[in-house]
Amino acid sequence: MPDSADTAPRVTSQIVEAKLQANRIFEEVVRDQSFQPVSQHLPGANRFLRSAIVEALLSDAGKLGPAILSQGLKHNDEFVRQTAANALASIDSQDAIDALSAEVTIGNVHYCASSIRALGKMRSKEASSALISQLALSNVHIRLVTVEALAHYKNPDATRPLIKLLRDRDYNVRKAVIVTLGKIGDPRAAAPIMTSVSHNDICPIDAVVESLGNIGNVSAVGFVCSVLSTRGEVARSAAAEALGKLRHDGSVQSLCKAIRDPSSNVRRKAVEALSRIQSRDSIPALKARLTLLGREPNSEIRSEITKLLAVLDPPALRTSKLPRAVERDTPKPESRPRPHNAATKPEARPRIIEEPKHDMDD
């Protein structure tokens, strides 16, 4: 086994040599105005040289420009294409967007995936619009990668085109659409998602309710509550978590039932959701989980219930039958002094004086 004391200097020297070689390659690219030196050295390079070349390209991509970097998008090696695409993404200019979009338009599945993912790393609205325009392409793989890339944006302009893909013939595309719509968070997507679920196996129901929770449209409360009461364990757990995000009083009754679920994970998510909703209507159900008959078996969940009850039902509220506001507004009856007359005074007890005892002999 090599000594670590000898290995560290050797690795350091390899990294230094790799950076020097990467700088020489970069200078060749700038001098020749061609991506060919990178394409020539990158595929067969060791990990140190690969890393150094990528670092050099990303740090000084602006010196090369989209015209040179776009040459790498057509290389046979996937890592070369990915490196060129990421370098274009770091520029994030309209020319870089056009170069990446042009490669996608060609429709070569093997080459354009790197360009689509690079567009997803940009933060400009123009890059998002370029991705939206790719959703209509016929290739399933291109549509899937494009939908996944749009998840990095919160552009509501993508909502309507994505809703149309809820009926896509490919299961993976439909699933990716649900996840992306949840990340965009446009309330308009809630109703189409719920409608589509009833028509086909759009995607796992847990992904559906998770996205509905992320969207935050309270119109989905009834649908998510139905999942909480009828579906499998994974779906019930996701439904409880989604109801916590929706934070609507209409879900309290369903969550109170869920804290008696056979699954400890579902019970935990239900208690967490009730903690976010903060409704006093949940107090009786929560207290029941601490009694001897209905005791919660999981100590961590019991602890969370106790903490929640301390917030919802503190001692100050427990001792009063009226709400605080009512107590404040209700006038208290005036206290009248008790009359001290002779009739009301208790009779004085007679004082008993014991006579001294005398001896019989006297």
Protein Blocks (a to p, Z undefined) as FASTA:
>chain_A
ZZfklmmmmmmmmmmmmmmmmmmmmmmmmmnopaklmmmmmmmpcfklmmmmmmmmmmmm
mmnommlmmmmmmpmblklmmmmmmmmmmnopaklmmmmmmmmmnopaklmmmmmmmmmm
pmbfklmmmmmmmmmpmblklmmmmmmmmmmpccfklmmmmmmmmmpfbfklmmmmmmmm
mmnopaklmmmmmmmmmmmcfbafklmmmmmmmnopaklmmmmmmmmmmmcfklmmmmmm
mmmmnopaklmmmmmmmmmgfblklmmmmmmmmmmnopaklmmmmmmmmmmklgcfblkl
mmmmmmmmmmmmgfklmmpcbdfklmmmpccdddddddddfklpccddddddddddddfk
ZZ
